[in-house]
Amino acid sequence: MIRPPLPRGLRAQLVLVFLLVSVLSALTAATFTFRQGRTAIVERVQADALQELRVHLVSRAPDLPADPAAADLRTLALQLDRAAGPRGWRTALSYRGGPLVTAGAQAPLLPAPLRARAVSATTALAQRFHRDRTPWLAVALPVTAAARPHDPAPLVVYASFSLASQQQDVDTLAAAARAGALPVALASIVPALLAARRLLRPVRRLRAAAEQVAGGSLDTRVRVTGDDELADLGRTFNTMAATLQSDAAALRAMEARARRFAADVSHELRTPLAAMSAVTEVLDADAGSGRLAPLTAEALHLVSDETRKLTRLVEDLIEVSRFDAGAAVLHLDEVDLGELIAKTLALRHWHDRVRTEVPPGLRARLDPRRVDVVLANLVGNALRHGGPAASVLIQVRAEAGEIVITVSDDGPGIPAGLLPHVFDRFTKADAARTRTEGSGLGLAIAAENARLHGGTLTAAGAPGGGAVLTLTLPRAEGPR
């Protein structure tokens, strides 16, 4: 069975609930009023009928003999039938539990339970029943002796009459109750809308404020009025927003200090490292001349290598600080990608270790220096982690408005646990090997340069083993 969809809006749900409560209240009140009215009508008719029957019986019962015969009972029944008036009852009499005696051939309609109870009754009885879908009322009036009022009555007078006219009154009352419930339900829509509007106004304010906070406006606050639960929610929201604003300000200040510290340290190290590099070049020449002892020459080579690594690390940190400060800019130029890749490989003496597949004459507008840095990091990473006999391939293809450059190798590939963090700063393939040639910043810098161009840099594992790094750059749009 397909259920109808429920209203999804809070306003519609509030109006629906309010309307349902109003309708249920109106129906409950109408039902209660109808039942009370129906009971009052029937009880009044019953009381009036018993009173009239008792009055007629009191005026005629003294004429009965002490031990009446059937003819005497029939005469009394005839007199009572004639006195029925508009009620139109028909009567029957029973003396000392004998058979019913009526004035005519047709006996009145009497339910069997009423007759069974009337045999030993000392007070009047009444019972409502239906016959042919028409309501009837049957009464039994015991006539007791004055000297023994608590003894079973020797004479019982029965009467029954139709309640059709009273049923019409009850139907009219029911129709009026139903008709009154509809205007109440319709009229309840207006206060429901007003109540929903009043209740939802603070909710809408909270929603708008939450959207502003989500957009970065942490100084957003909501106006709080009243002392109800929604007001408490608004105060809690303001407290939360103030806490977020304070924490965000503290985090931004800490981040700015950390970036400034890294940049200042890197710039301060740059000058002494330049001097150390010049000195190590001289020491390398002396160590290679054979005039120094072997241990001294080995120590000088070690110092020279470490100095070069430290110099590269400082240069990488300076580049990272430029990205963090937003000071990195592009110097775009129209370049031939084949020539750019060939110069990158030749400058680092990689042209005999890397294969290339570049369409001739493919040109793009980009920053040659930054793309050279990206390619150098990607190829250097592939050569370093692919092994001594690694086969590295650079493929370039042009797609719709984009240049796609892939650098793949046939080495062990990138571990699955490391793949989501390849472009994070200071990420290394083997964290346990702290003495590695790379600093862990090369791929992070490459990703920042790709993002600066409006492109992307992704890493994946090759189906047959190895790693595949894909650089996607816009062909002619420039930076984004």
N, C-alpha and C positions, 0 to 999 in steps of 0.2 A: 504494500500500500504506500502510495506517495504522499508524504506529509507536506502540507503547505509551508513555505518558508516563513520563519519568524522574522519580525522587523529587526533590522540590524542596528539602526540608530538608537542611541540612548533616549533621544527625545520621543521617538515613536514608541519605544517600549514603555516609557513613563506614561504617555498618554493612554496607551492600551491598558496598562495596569489600572490607572485611575478610572478609565471607562468601565473596565470589568468590575472593579469594586463598586462603582456607582450602580451599574446594572444589577449586580448581585444584591446590593442593599435595597434597591427599588423593588426587585422581585421578592426578596424576603419580606419587606414591609407589605407589599401587595398580597402575598400569600397569607401572611398572618392576619391582615385585615379581612381577607376573603373568608378564612376559616372562622374567625370570630363572628363575622356577619352571618355566615351560614348557620353557625351554631345558635346564634341569638334568634334568627328567624324560626328555625325548627323548634327550639325550646319554647318560644312564645306561642307558636301554633299548638304545640302539645299542651302547654299549661291552659290556654284558652279552651281547647277542646275538652279537657278533663273538667274544667270549671263548669262549662256549659252542660256537659253530660251529668255532672253531679247535681247541678241545680234542677235539671229536668227530672232526675231520678228522685231527688228528695221530695219534690212536689207530687210525685205519682206513686212512690213506694208505699206510703201509708194505706193506699187503697187495696193493696194486695192482702189476701187472706193469710193467716198464720202458716198454713201449709198449702201454698199455691199449687194449682194444677197447671197442666200444659197450656190450657186455654187462657188462664190468667196470665201466664208468662208471655204468650203470644200477643195478647192484648197490650201488655206493657211494652213489648218490642215494637208493636205498630205505632204506639204513641210516641216512643222515642225516635223512630224513623221519621215521623211527620214533623217532629220538632228539630230535625237536623239543620234546616235552613240552608244557607249557601254552602255549608261544609259537605252536605250530601252523604253523611255517614250512614252505614247500615249496621244494625245492632243484632246481637244474639244473647240469650240468657241461658244460664246453666244453674240448676238448683241442686245443691248437695252433690256436685260432681256428676250429675246426670247429663244426658245428651243436650246439645245446643237446640234452643227453641228460637225460631225466627218468625218474623211477620209474613214473609213471602217464601217462595220456593227456593230462592237463591240465598245461600248463607254468605255472610261477610267473609272477606279474605283475612284469615287469621294464621300467623305462623305457629307451628307446633310448640316451639319453646315457650311462647307466651302462655299458652294454655296449660302447659305443664307447671309453670311457676305460679299461675293464678290459683291453682287448686288449694294451695296452702298459704296464700298471701293474705295479709291484713290491710295492706295499703295499695294504692293505685299503681299500676304498672303500665309501661309504654314500650313499644319496640318499632323501629323503622325497618322497612324491608322494601325490596323492589319486585315488581311483577310486570313483565313485558316492558322492561326498561323504564318503568314509571315508578317513582318513589311513593310509598304508602306509609301510613301511620296507623298502628293498631294499639288500642288501649284496653286495659282490663280494670274494672272498678268493682272491688268487693263491697257487698252491702252487709255490714256486720250488725249484730244485735247490740242495742244500746247497753244492755246489762253486762255483756261479755265482749268488749271491744277487741281483746287480744286473742280470742278464739277464731279458728278458721271461719270465714263468712259462709253462710248457707247458700247465698245467692251471689253470683258473679255476672256482671254485665260487661259484654264485649262490644267494641265498636271499631270500625276501620274506615278510613276515607283516604282519598288520593291527595298527594301533595304536589300535584302538577303545577298549580298556580304559584305555590311557594318555590318550586324548582325554577320557574321562570324568573322570579325575583333573584334567586341565587345566581342564575346565569347572567342576569343583567349586572349583578355586583361583580362577578368574575370578569366580564367584559370591561367594566369600568376600571377594575384594578389593572388589567392588562394594558388598557389604553393609557392609564396614568403612568405606567412604568416607562413607556417609550419617550414621552417628553422629558422625563427626568434623565434618561440616558443621553438624549441629545443635548440637553442643557448642561450636562456634566462635561461636555467636550471643551467648553470655554474655560471653566476653571482648571481643567486638566492642562490645557495649553499654557495658561498663565503660570500654573505651578511648575510645569516643565521648563518654561522659559526662565523662571526665577532660580530654579535649581541648577540649570545647565549654564547659566551665565558665569559662575565661578569656575566651572569645569572648562569652558571655552577659554577663559583667561589663562588657566593653568596650561592648557594645551598650547596656546600661542607662546606662552613664556617658555615652555619646554622646548618648542621648536627653535626659539631664539637661542636658548642655551646650547642646544645641539648644533646650531650654526656657529657657535663660538662667542656669542654675546653673554659672557659670564656675569656681567653686571645687571642682567635682567632680574626684576623683582615683580611680584604681583601685589595688587592692592587688596588688603585683607579688611573685611568688614564683618562684624557679628562675632558670635561666640559658639557657632555650631561646628559640626564635624568638618564641613568644607572650609571653614575659617581655620581650623586647626591644620588641615591639609595645606592650605596656603602658607601658613607660618612655617610649617615643616619644609615646604618647597623653598621658601626664602632662606631658611637656615642652610639647606643643602646647597643652594646656589652660592651663598656667601662662602661656605667652606670650599666649594670647588674653585671659586675665584681666588681665594687665598692660596690654596694648594697649587693652582696653576701658575699664579704669579711667582710663588716660591720656586716651582720647578723651572719656570722660564729663566728666573734669575740664576739658579744653579747651573742650568744648561749654558747660559750666556757666559758665566764665569769659567765653566769648564772649557768652552770653545776658545774663549780669550786666553786662558792659561795655555792650552795646547798651541795656539797660534803664536803667543809670545815666546814660549819655550822653543818652538821650532825656529822662529826668526833669530832668537838669541844664539841657538846652536849653529846657525848657518855660517856665520863668519868664522868661528874657530874651526869648524869642520872643513871649510875651504882651505884654511891654512894647514890643517892636518893632512888634507889630501895632497897638497903641494909637497909637503915634507915626505909623505909616504911614497910619492913617485920617485923622489931622489933616493930614498932608502931601497925601493924596489930595484933601481938601477945598480946600486951598490951590492945588493944581495945577489943580483944576477951576474955580477962581474967575477965572482969566484974568489974575491979578496977576503971575504968574511968567513968565519967558522960556520960549518953546516947548521949547528943549532941556532946561531945568531941569525943566519939567513932565513931559516924556517920561521923564527919568531917575527922577523921583519915582514915576511910574506903574510903571516897571520894577522899582524897589526894592520897591514895594508888592506887585506880583505875585509876585516871588520870595520875599518874606517869607511870603505866604500859602501858597505851595507848600511852603516849608520847614516851616511850621506843620503842614500836613496830613501831610507825611512823618513828622514827629516823633510826631504822634498815631497814625499807622499803626504806627510802630515800637513805641510803647508798647503798643498793642493786641496786636501780635505777641508781645511779651515776656510778656504775660499768658497767651497760649495756650501758649507754651513752658514757662512756670513752672507751668502747671496751675491758675492762679488765676482763669481765666475761668469764670463761673457764669451760669446761666440764671435769669431772673425771669419765670416763665411766667404767662400770663394768657389768658383766653378772649377772642379778638378776632374781629372781622368782617374777612375778608380784603379785601373790596371797599373798606371804609373805610380799611384800612391802606395799600393800594396808592394810593388817591386822595390820602391825606395825604403819602405819600412823593413823589408827582409834584408836588403843589402846593407843598410846601416848597422844592423845587428849581426850580420854574417850568417843569416839563416836561409839564404836563397838556395843552398844546396841540400837543405834538410826539410824544406816545406814545398809541397806541390800546390799549384794554383790553377783554378779554372775560372777565368774572368772573361766575359764577352768583350771583344775589342770595341773601343770607342764608347764605352759606357761612362757617362759623366753624371755628376750630381753636385748640388750646391751644399757645401758643408765646411766645417772648420778642419783644415788638413792636420793641424797639430794635434787637436783632440782626438780625431779619428785615428791618427798614428799611435797615440797613447793607448787607445782601446785595442787596436790590432796587436800592438806589442804585448799588452797584458794577456790577451787571449792566446796568442801563439806561444808566448813564453810559458804560460800555464800548461798548455798542451805538451810542449817539449819537456817541461820539468817533471810533470806527473805521468807522462806516457811511457817513460823508460828510455834507456839509451838508444834503442833501435825503433823508437816510436815513429810512425808514419803520420804526418800532419798534413791535412788537406784544407785549403781555403777555397770555398766556392762562392761565387757572386752571381746573383740573378736579379733581374728587374721584374717587379710586379706592378700592379695598378698604383702608380704614384709612390712606390716605395722601392728601396734597395734592400735586399736581404743578403747578408754576409754570414756564412756558417764556417766555423772552425772546428774540425773534427779530428780525433785521433783514434788509434787502435789500442790504447793502453787499458789499464784495469777499470777505467770509468770512475764515476763519482759515486760514493756510497749513498744508499737510499736515505739514510738518516741525515746526511750532510746536504742533500740536494736543495731543501728549502732555504738553507742558510749560506749558499755559495757566495752570494753577493753581499753578505753582512761583513762589517769591518772586522779585521783581525781574525778571519776564519781561515783555518788551515786544514788541509786534507788529513793530516795526522797530527792531532793535538799533542800527542806524547812526544813528538820530535820537535823540541823547541828550537834546535839549531838548524834551521832551514834557510835556504837562500831567500825565499820570499818573506815579506812582512805581513801578509794577510790583508793588505789594502789595495792590491792591484785590481782585483775584480770589482771591489766596491767603487773605486775611482772610475773604472770602465763603465759601470752601470750609471754613475752620476753623469758622465759625459754623454752617454746615450740618451738619458732623460733630458739633458740640456738641449740636445738636438730635436727633441720631440719624438724620439724613438724608444725602442725597448731592447733589453738584453735578457735573454733567457738561457737556461741550462737544462740539459736532458741527457739521458743515457742512450747510447746507440744500441740498436737491436742486436748487433753482433759483438758488442763489447766496445768500450771506449766512451768518450764524452763528446757531446755536440753542444757548442755554444753558438747561439744565433743572435746576430745583431741586425735590427730592423731600423732603417733610417728613412725619413721622408726625402723624396728625390729632389723636390724643388721648392717646397713650401717654406723652408727656413725654420728657425726655432719656434717652439710652442711654449 
